[in-house]
Structures are given as C-alpha cells and as structure tokens.
C-alpha cells in the first residue's frame, strides 16, 4: 500500500484535495466515489522529479516529534485502542515525513509485521535502543508500559542534552561574535590606518606588526585562508571518524579539566541508563551489551565492553570490567556491584544513572554562570591588544 494525493469535486461542485492510503489508483477512486466525491486527479506521493529536490531540503523528524508520537501511542494503547487503529489515528495528527512513516508502519502492521520491524526500516529516525525496547514490549505483551518508560528516557536524554548544550552555546556564541568583530577590524579599519601606523615611529612595535601582518593576510589572501580552514575542518572530521582518531580524542577529553567531567559523567549516565532500562524491559544481557556498544559515544568504554563481553556473560558480573576503564567513580562501581550481588542490577543501574544525571545537570547550570565572566575577560584582552597595537604608534607620533 502507498500514500496517494487526490483532487476531486464534491456534489456541490467544490474542489477538494487530500491524501489517502490505498493499494492502487483504482482503489483511491473507489473510496472517493463511495464518499460522494468525483476525482479528477489521483497520483502516488513519491520522491521523483521536482519532489527529489524538495527531499534534499526536507527536514528530518525532530526529537520532540518522536517523543510526542511515543507518548500519544502509549496513551492510546493504555486506553485499550488496538495498535493498528492507534497508528491510523496518529497518522492524522502529524505532517511531513513523520506522517509518511506512521502510514508505512500502519501498512506493515496490516500485513502482519511487528511494529519493531517497521521501525527498523527508519534507522535515521528511530534509534537502536528505541527499536529493541519496542521489540521487547511486543514480546512481553507490555508495549504500552515499555513506551511509557521510553518516553521518560527520551525526555531525560533531551533535557540533559539541552542543558549541556546551553552550558557551551553561550561561550561559543561570544567567541563567534568576537571573531567577527576582529575580522571586521582587521579588514575594514586597519587597512585605512596602515600608512599612519608604519610612519608613526621609527620602529613599529611587535603588537602592531602582528596586527598589520594579520590584516594583510586577511585582505589579500582571504581565499587561501578559507581553503586552509576548510581543509583543516575536513581533515579533522575524517580523523575523528577513524577509530584511532576517536580514541585519541576521547582520551584527550578525559584530561581537560571541565571537559573531563562532562565526558566521564555523560558516559556513566548513558551506559547505566541504557543498560538498566534494557535489562528491566526483559532484554538479555548479551543483546543489551551489543545495543549499548552501538549507542555509547565513548570509544574507551566500548572497547572494554567488547573485549570483555564473553567474560561478562559467563561470570554474570560487569562491575570489575567497568573499573578497568577508569571512567566510573568508586561510588558507581560500588552500587553496581551491590546490584549484581542482590540480583537487582537493572534497578541499581537506573539509580546510578539518575544520581549522576542530576549531578550533570547541576554542574551544567553552574558552569553557565561561571563561563560568562571568563569570556568577558577574554574579549576584553583581545580588544585591549588591538587598541594597544593601534594606539601605541599614535602616542609615539604625538610625543614626537
């Protein structure tokens, strides 16, 4: 089945248009005729011709929409509405790409496929953990309960991501504004003062020489500068995508004071929260470890888990191997070990994730207020250096 776009005339002669999910053009015409409409145009909604270029600029499904879809689906299922009817109701509440995905999921369920299999067809929209949890929910017959937990997990993840992003977005924006201001001064103001700065004194100060050299490069060789910047950016992205580059970068993150806290705490929260929820939902340890290794960002932790996976499954304990990574604080290791001994590993993992998630959010909030005065000082130093480089020769000329 596919999605079709139609235009038709009502009995009153008014033009109407819309979309219908059907198996063929003839089926669409039959459905419209049964509704008292007279179709004069029916075509399949597909990416071809002009729509190909539109698809290049098509917005991906937002994280907020995924959360809303999951929450609404959980509410409908909990209210006793069958899955097929729930998807049909939700398809009318969304537009764009997500609506097409929901219609595709509905068609798959009609054909006897599971919801998880349908979600697996859209890996860019639904993460691996999302698909595996839905599969576990369908297998256990508790899909609505799993979806509710998944909503909580997605909301916590989004909240943590938003706070961490907010902590760094302000300083980065200030750096961007400062860089634009410096470029404007170097390309618009300094060239006009160039002759005066050179003839103002017998010897040009070092700060002024640096300023004049930078201005000359930006105004006369800006294309070379852009090519160099783009080359460095592309080379860095390529290096970061390589296993050795990613591992080196993760190692550096654990050595920089502020970044170390974010990298270490984020790894603990991501690992414990994901593994705990998978185990709680009925996913076996072996499969849960495979899923965790595919979604965790820290390559050091991933390598340790992959190398020790067979031993972890055989021994049924994961805390000794987590200690080897050097990422987990002693308290986290102690709590996880306690959970293993008491048989409540999933509960203890979720507890650890919650505790360190709160700590990460609190640190993010405090970091924002601490970085603002530091960035103000940095901007003051840069502007002060430029003013010193300009005013130095002018004061020398005034004294002469």
LINUR-V503291 format. One record per residue. N is the residue number from 1. RES is the residue in three letters. D_LAST is the distance of its C-alpha to the last C-alpha in Angstrom with 2 decimals. Layout:
n->N res->RES d_last->D_LAST
n->N res->RES d_last->D_LAST
This chain:
n->1 res->UNK d_last->87.47
n->2 res->UNK d_last->84.34
n->3 res->UNK d_last->82.38
n->4 res->UNK d_last->83.27
n->5 res->UNK d_last->81.68
n->6 res->UNK d_last->84.14
n->7 res->UNK d_last->84.43
n->8 res->UNK d_last->87.68
n->9 res->UNK d_last->89.50
n->10 res->UNK d_last->91.17
n->11 res->UNK d_last->94.59
n->12 res->UNK d_last->92.89
n->13 res->UNK d_last->90.99
n->14 res->UNK d_last->87.57
n->15 res->UNK d_last->85.22
n->16 res->UNK d_last->84.32
n->17 res->UNK d_last->82.34
n->18 res->UNK d_last->81.63
n->19 res->UNK d_last->82.04
n->20 res->UNK d_last->85.17
n->21 res->UNK d_last->85.84
n->22 res->UNK d_last->88.87
n->23 res->UNK d_last->90.40
n->24 res->UNK d_last->90.55
n->25 res->UNK d_last->90.01
n->26 res->UNK d_last->93.71
n->27 res->UNK d_last->93.43
n->28 res->UNK d_last->90.58
n->29 res->UNK d_last->92.68
n->30 res->UNK d_last->95.64
n->31 res->UNK d_last->93.64
n->32 res->UNK d_last->92.20
n->33 res->UNK d_last->95.65
n->34 res->UNK d_last->97.08
n->35 res->UNK d_last->94.50
n->36 res->UNK d_last->95.56
n->37 res->UNK d_last->92.62
n->38 res->UNK d_last->92.84
n->39 res->UNK d_last->90.11
n->40 res->UNK d_last->88.86
n->41 res->UNK d_last->85.99
n->42 res->UNK d_last->85.88
n->43 res->UNK d_last->83.44
n->44 res->UNK d_last->82.32
n->45 res->UNK d_last->78.88
n->46 res->UNK d_last->77.26
n->47 res->UNK d_last->74.00
n->48 res->UNK d_last->74.54
n->49 res->UNK d_last->73.09
n->50 res->UNK d_last->70.47
n->51 res->UNK d_last->70.90
n->52 res->UNK d_last->69.59
n->53 res->UNK d_last->66.15
n->54 res->UNK d_last->66.49
n->55 res->UNK d_last->67.31
n->56 res->UNK d_last->64.01
n->57 res->UNK d_last->62.26
n->58 res->UNK d_last->64.98
n->59 res->UNK d_last->63.69
n->60 res->UNK d_last->65.17
n->61 res->UNK d_last->67.30
n->62 res->UNK d_last->65.10
n->63 res->UNK d_last->65.68
n->64 res->UNK d_last->66.41
n->65 res->UNK d_last->69.19
n->66 res->UNK d_last->70.73
n->67 res->UNK d_last->70.89
n->68 res->UNK d_last->72.42
n->69 res->UNK d_last->74.95
n->70 res->UNK d_last->75.96
n->71 res->UNK d_last->76.32
n->72 res->UNK d_last->78.43
n->73 res->UNK d_last->80.62
n->74 res->UNK d_last->81.24
n->75 res->UNK d_last->82.24
n->76 res->UNK d_last->84.65
n->77 res->UNK d_last->86.28
n->78 res->UNK d_last->86.63
n->79 res->UNK d_last->88.33
n->80 res->UNK d_last->90.96
n->81 res->UNK d_last->89.76
n->82 res->UNK d_last->90.52
n->83 res->UNK d_last->87.66
n->84 res->UNK d_last->88.47
n->85 res->UNK d_last->88.62
n->86 res->UNK d_last->85.44
n->87 res->UNK d_last->83.51
n->88 res->UNK d_last->85.05
n->89 res->UNK d_last->83.92
n->90 res->UNK d_last->80.38
n->91 res->UNK d_last->80.03
n->92 res->UNK d_last->80.07
n->93 res->UNK d_last->77.26
n->94 res->UNK d_last->74.60
n->95 res->UNK d_last->73.09
n->96 res->UNK d_last->71.43
n->97 res->UNK d_last->71.60
n->98 res->UNK d_last->72.98
n->99 res->UNK d_last->75.91
n->100 res->UNK d_last->76.78
n->101 res->UNK d_last->76.67
n->102 res->UNK d_last->78.97
n->103 res->UNK d_last->81.41
n->104 res->UNK d_last->81.44
n->105 res->UNK d_last->82.12
n->106 res->UNK d_last->84.93
n->107 res->UNK d_last->86.47
n->108 res->UNK d_last->86.36
n->109 res->UNK d_last->88.12
n->110 res->UNK d_last->90.75
n->111 res->UNK d_last->91.42
n->112 res->UNK d_last->91.94
n->113 res->UNK d_last->88.56
n->114 res->UNK d_last->86.87
n->115 res->UNK d_last->83.73
n->116 res->UNK d_last->81.88
n->117 res->UNK d_last->82.79
n->118 res->UNK d_last->81.43
n->119 res->UNK d_last->78.15
n->120 res->UNK d_last->77.82
n->121 res->UNK d_last->77.52
n->122 res->UNK d_last->74.10
n->123 res->UNK d_last->72.13
n->124 res->UNK d_last->68.77
n->125 res->UNK d_last->69.85
n->126 res->UNK d_last->71.98
n->127 res->UNK d_last->70.95
n->128 res->UNK d_last->73.37
n->129 res->UNK d_last->73.86
n->130 res->UNK d_last->74.70
n->131 res->UNK d_last->77.36
n->132 res->UNK d_last->78.83
n->133 res->UNK d_last->79.13
n->134 res->UNK d_last->80.88
n->135 res->UNK d_last->83.21
n->136 res->UNK d_last->83.99
n->137 res->UNK d_last->84.64
n->138 res->UNK d_last->87.03
n->139 res->UNK d_last->88.85
n->140 res->UNK d_last->89.33
n->141 res->UNK d_last->90.16
n->142 res->UNK d_last->87.37
n->143 res->UNK d_last->84.89
n->144 res->UNK d_last->84.01
n->145 res->UNK d_last->83.25
n->146 res->UNK d_last->81.08
n->147 res->UNK d_last->79.19
n->148 res->UNK d_last->78.48
n->149 res->UNK d_last->77.07
n->150 res->UNK d_last->75.08
n->151 res->UNK d_last->73.56
n->152 res->UNK d_last->72.49
n->153 res->UNK d_last->71.01
n->154 res->UNK d_last->69.09
n->155 res->UNK d_last->67.78
n->156 res->UNK d_last->66.60
n->157 res->UNK d_last->64.95
n->158 res->UNK d_last->63.15
n->159 res->UNK d_last->62.04
n->160 res->UNK d_last->60.65
n->161 res->UNK d_last->58.88
n->162 res->UNK d_last->57.39
n->163 res->UNK d_last->56.07
n->164 res->UNK d_last->54.57
n->165 res->UNK d_last->52.99
n->166 res->UNK d_last->51.62
n->167 res->UNK d_last->50.04
n->168 res->UNK d_last->47.93
n->169 res->UNK d_last->47.59
n->170 res->UNK d_last->45.13
n->171 res->UNK d_last->42.58
n->172 res->UNK d_last->43.06
n->173 res->UNK d_last->42.45
n->174 res->UNK d_last->39.23
n->175 res->UNK d_last->38.15
n->176 res->UNK d_last->39.07
n->177 res->UNK d_last->37.09
n->178 res->UNK d_last->34.04
n->179 res->UNK d_last->34.45
n->180 res->UNK d_last->34.77
n->181 res->UNK d_last->31.65
n->182 res->UNK d_last->29.64
n->183 res->UNK d_last->31.19
n->184 res->UNK d_last->30.41
n->185 res->UNK d_last->26.69
n->186 res->UNK d_last->26.59
n->187 res->UNK d_last->28.55
n->188 res->UNK d_last->27.53
n->189 res->UNK d_last->24.00
n->190 res->UNK d_last->22.16
n->191 res->UNK d_last->23.29
n->192 res->UNK d_last->21.74
n->193 res->UNK d_last->18.28
n->194 res->UNK d_last->18.75
n->195 res->UNK d_last->16.89
n->196 res->UNK d_last->13.79
n->197 res->UNK d_last->13.91
n->198 res->UNK d_last->14.41
n->199 res->UNK d_last->11.71
n->200 res->UNK d_last->8.94
n->201 res->UNK d_last->8.30
n->202 res->UNK d_last->10.39
n->203 res->UNK d_last->12.95
n->204 res->UNK d_last->14.34
n->205 res->UNK d_last->15.71
n->206 res->UNK d_last->19.51
n->207 res->UNK d_last->20.01
n->208 res->UNK d_last->18.13
n->209 res->UNK d_last->20.17
n->210 res->UNK d_last->23.30
n->211 res->UNK d_last->22.60
n->212 res->UNK d_last->22.01
n->213 res->UNK d_last->25.10
n->214 res->UNK d_last->27.20
n->215 res->UNK d_last->26.29
n->216 res->UNK d_last->27.18
n->217 res->UNK d_last->30.48
n->218 res->UNK d_last->31.47
n->219 res->UNK d_last->30.81
n->220 res->UNK d_last->32.23
n->221 res->UNK d_last->34.83
n->222 res->UNK d_last->36.05
n->223 res->UNK d_last->39.66
n->224 res->UNK d_last->39.36
n->225 res->UNK d_last->37.88
n->226 res->UNK d_last->40.81
n->227 res->UNK d_last->43.34
n->228 res->UNK d_last->42.04
n->229 res->UNK d_last->42.16
n->230 res->UNK d_last->45.66
n->231 res->UNK d_last->46.86
n->232 res->UNK d_last->45.74
n->233 res->UNK d_last->47.39
n->234 res->UNK d_last->50.63
n->235 res->UNK d_last->50.75
n->236 res->UNK d_last->50.25
n->237 res->UNK d_last->53.03
n->238 res->UNK d_last->55.34
n->239 res->UNK d_last->54.63
n->240 res->UNK d_last->55.20
n->241 res->UNK d_last->58.51
n->242 res->UNK d_last->59.80
n->243 res->UNK d_last->61.79
n->244 res->UNK d_last->59.64
n->245 res->UNK d_last->56.42
n->246 res->UNK d_last->57.80
n->247 res->UNK d_last->58.96
n->248 res->UNK d_last->55.60
n->249 res->UNK d_last->53.85
n->250 res->UNK d_last->56.40
n->251 res->UNK d_last->55.89
n->252 res->UNK d_last->52.11
n->253 res->UNK d_last->52.75
n->254 res->UNK d_last->54.77
n->255 res->UNK d_last->51.91
n->256 res->UNK d_last->49.09
n->257 res->UNK d_last->49.53
n->258 res->UNK d_last->49.65
n->259 res->UNK d_last->50.99
n->260 res->UNK d_last->53.65
n->261 res->UNK d_last->55.20
n->262 res->UNK d_last->55.44
n->263 res->UNK d_last->56.85
n->264 res->UNK d_last->59.34
n->265 res->UNK d_last->60.54
n->266 res->UNK d_last->60.79
n->267 res->UNK d_last->62.95
n->268 res->UNK d_last->65.24
n->269 res->UNK d_last->65.62
n->270 res->UNK d_last->66.19
n->271 res->UNK d_last->68.70
n->272 res->UNK d_last->70.68
n->273 res->UNK d_last->70.78
n->274 res->UNK d_last->71.89
n->275 res->UNK d_last->74.42
n->276 res->UNK d_last->75.82
n->277 res->UNK d_last->76.44
n->278 res->UNK d_last->78.03
n->279 res->UNK d_last->80.37
n->280 res->UNK d_last->81.23
n->281 res->UNK d_last->82.14
n->282 res->UNK d_last->84.60
n->283 res->UNK d_last->82.63
n->284 res->UNK d_last->83.68
n->285 res->UNK d_last->81.24
n->286 res->UNK d_last->81.08
n->287 res->UNK d_last->80.24
n->288 res->UNK d_last->77.84
n->289 res->UNK d_last->75.87
n->290 res->UNK d_last->75.66
n->291 res->UNK d_last->74.27
n->292 res->UNK d_last->71.74
n->293 res->UNK d_last->70.51
n->294 res->UNK d_last->69.93
n->295 res->UNK d_last->67.80
n->296 res->UNK d_last->65.80
n->297 res->UNK d_last->62.19
n->298 res->UNK d_last->61.79
n->299 res->UNK d_last->62.97
n->300 res->UNK d_last->63.44
n->301 res->UNK d_last->66.01
n->302 res->UNK d_last->67.66
n->303 res->UNK d_last->68.13
n->304 res->UNK d_last->69.67
n->305 res->UNK d_last->72.07
n->306 res->UNK d_last->73.15
n->307 res->UNK d_last->73.82
n->308 res->UNK d_last->75.74
n->309 res->UNK d_last->77.51
n->310 res->UNK d_last->80.93
n->311 res->UNK d_last->80.76
n->312 res->UNK d_last->79.67
n->313 res->UNK d_last->82.61
n->314 res->UNK d_last->85.02
n->315 res->UNK d_last->84.00
n->316 res->UNK d_last->83.24
n->317 res->UNK d_last->80.16
n->318 res->UNK d_last->76.52
n->319 res->UNK d_last->74.74
n->320 res->UNK d_last->74.81
n->321 res->UNK d_last->73.04
n->322 res->UNK d_last->70.44
n->323 res->UNK d_last->69.56
n->324 res->UNK d_last->68.78
n->325 res->UNK d_last->66.00
n->326 res->UNK d_last->63.87
n->327 res->UNK d_last->63.01
n->328 res->UNK d_last->65.55
n->329 res->UNK d_last->65.05
n->330 res->UNK d_last->67.94
n->331 res->UNK d_last->69.14
n->332 res->UNK d_last->69.45
n->333 res->UNK d_last->71.40
n->334 res->UNK d_last->73.66
n->335 res->UNK d_last->74.45
n->336 res->UNK d_last->75.17
n->337 res->UNK d_last->77.38
n->338 res->UNK d_last->79.21
n->339 res->UNK d_last->79.79
n->340 res->UNK d_last->81.27
n->341 res->UNK d_last->83.64
n->342 res->UNK d_last->84.76
n->343 res->UNK d_last->85.20
n->344 res->UNK d_last->82.62
n->345 res->UNK d_last->79.84
n->346 res->UNK d_last->79.02
n->347 res->UNK d_last->78.74
n->348 res->UNK d_last->76.60
n->349 res->UNK d_last->74.25
n->350 res->UNK d_last->73.75
n->351 res->UNK d_last->73.17
n->352 res->UNK d_last->70.47
n->353 res->UNK d_last->68.82
n->354 res->UNK d_last->68.87
n->355 res->UNK d_last->67.44
n->356 res->UNK d_last->64.50
n->357 res->UNK d_last->63.93
n->358 res->UNK d_last->63.48
n->359 res->UNK d_last->61.09
n->360 res->UNK d_last->59.08
n->361 res->UNK d_last->58.88
n->362 res->UNK d_last->57.81
n->363 res->UNK d_last->55.07
n->364 res->UNK d_last->53.84
n->365 res->UNK d_last->53.64
n->366 res->UNK d_last->51.70
n->367 res->UNK d_last->49.33
n->368 res->UNK d_last->48.15
n->369 res->UNK d_last->46.95
n->370 res->UNK d_last->45.30
n->371 res->UNK d_last->43.35
n->372 res->UNK d_last->41.75
n->373 res->UNK d_last->39.36
n->374 res->UNK d_last->38.57
n->375 res->UNK d_last->37.63
n->376 res->UNK d_last->35.49
n->377 res->UNK d_last->33.53
n->378 res->UNK d_last->33.24
n->379 res->UNK d_last->31.96
n->380 res->UNK d_last->29.42
n->381 res->UNK d_last->28.17
n->382 res->UNK d_last->27.89
n->383 res->UNK d_last->26.05
n->384 res->UNK d_last->23.76
n->385 res->UNK d_last->22.98
n->386 res->UNK d_last->22.18
n->387 res->UNK d_last->19.96
n->388 res->UNK d_last->18.09
n->389 res->UNK d_last->17.78
n->390 res->UNK d_last->16.42
n->391 res->UNK d_last->14.20
n->392 res->UNK d_last->12.62
n->393 res->UNK d_last->10.57
n->394 res->UNK d_last->9.93
n->395 res->UNK d_last->8.67
n->396 res->UNK d_last->6.30
n->397 res->UNK d_last->5.11
n->398 res->UNK d_last->5.47
n->399 res->UNK d_last->3.82
n->400 res->UNK d_last->0.00
